[in-house]
Amino acid sequence: MANLYEHHDVIRCVLGTVGEPGERAFFLQIRSPQSLTTLALEKSQASALVERLQLLLKELRKREGVVSQEIAPKDDSPLEDPIAPDITAGNMAVMWLKDERKVQIEIQELQVNELAGEIETLEIDTGSLDLAMVRFPLDLSQVKEFIRRSERVIDAGREPCLFCGLPINRDGHLCPRANGYRR
């Protein structure tokens, strides 16, 4: 049976990076009074999670009139040490807990087929936890603060090329729209 990292009273949920733009590693940390869980994830996964949370908040305002009046304190502090991932993020699920008025996030461990060296995608199955999973609820003010900080972290990467949109490294890049000329 795999580990279940479950947090009930989340104190802090932050996205952060280690390394220089272009070589950054992304981490998600969830702190509750009992423990700290650190997940390694890709920038694209972080972006997808932020987009999904934004859509959920928009839908909640539109359909149910749910709006948070609370304002979570800004959290621009660095990730907590040690930054050693407990799991690598795979499938993610976001759901609205209507009775609790919280957003629950579940992140399942990435499964890598070691023989083939391929990543396999699995549906989240909370009944049989053969992969580690992280589960935590956030109130709406925490979700808004998570989105604010995460957008800043994601956007702090390399600047995109004005012509092709690909990221520009410190030494420039070979722009496909300029037939390989350096910009």
Order of alpha helices (4+ residues) and beta strands (2+ residues): beta-beta-beta-beta-alpha-beta-beta-beta-beta-beta-alpha
